[in-house]
Amino acid sequence: LISILYKTFIWRGHGIISLKLYDKNLYNANIKEYSINALKTIMIDIFEALNYCCFRGIIHGDLKPENIFYINNISYHVVIGDFGLSINTNTNTNTNTDTNTNTNILSHNIQTLWYRAPEIILRLPYNYSIDIWSVGIIILELIANKPIFKTKKEYLVYFQMSYFLDTPNYYGQHLNSNKNTELITYLKNKTSDSDILYLKTRINNINSSISNSDHSTIINFIKEHILLWDPRKRYTASKALKHLLTLG
């Protein structure tokens, strides 16, 4: 489900989209614990919205808890909003709306840091699957009741991804030609500092927290089909929907 579009206009040289105003989002609702049915409802609504976006050739580009809104105060149904960083892929002839084939989009100035897909950090071609990655991080955050990759540095998000998924330097073959100089410097020098020890402890605590939850089916689904380094192997929104509708 997508927030209702009322109008568009130009203000001080910026394109403005006017959407319906909602009271609560996944960030400020302050719900401490979600049932598995609540998580499934949220995920199904998000993937339905992303499936529609994909059909229309749109990458949202900034999915995070603040941009996912509860429809009302009596259910867990949600809509996605804030399309300020969205990308229209219809001008790119390489886009396939039903696969995770990478497009040749060049701009990587998208996605809020904590929810950024690895291909954005690595300055690689990307497509709709960057939104799929963000959904996985958001849902794990709801389960853990804290951000998963909280940091101020992009290379430290990459480090946490590697440590959390236990697959360091998956994209090593791309590093020599990579344009992310901060990340390359870190990976080549293997800088050791207090941040690394702190982040390892933090990720270990998060892993322990979600492992001790009652949501193993959701967690396994996310780790096995959503949070995959290779965007071609991530579920599409339509495939994720089919999986969730049969999930016990």
Secondary structure, 3 states (H helix, E strand, C coil): CECCEEEEEEECCEEEEEECCCCCECCCCCCCCCCHHHHHHHHHHHHHHHHHHHHCCEECCCCCHHHEEECCCCCCCEEECCCCCCEEHHHCCCCCCCCCCCCCCCCCCCCCHHHCCHHHHCCCCCCCHHHHHHHHHHHHHHHHCCCCCCCCCHHHHHHHHHHHHCCCCCCHHHHHHCCCHHHHHHHHHCCCCHHHHHHHHHHHHHHHHHHCCCCHHHHHHHHHHHCCCCCCCCCCHHHHHHHHHCCC
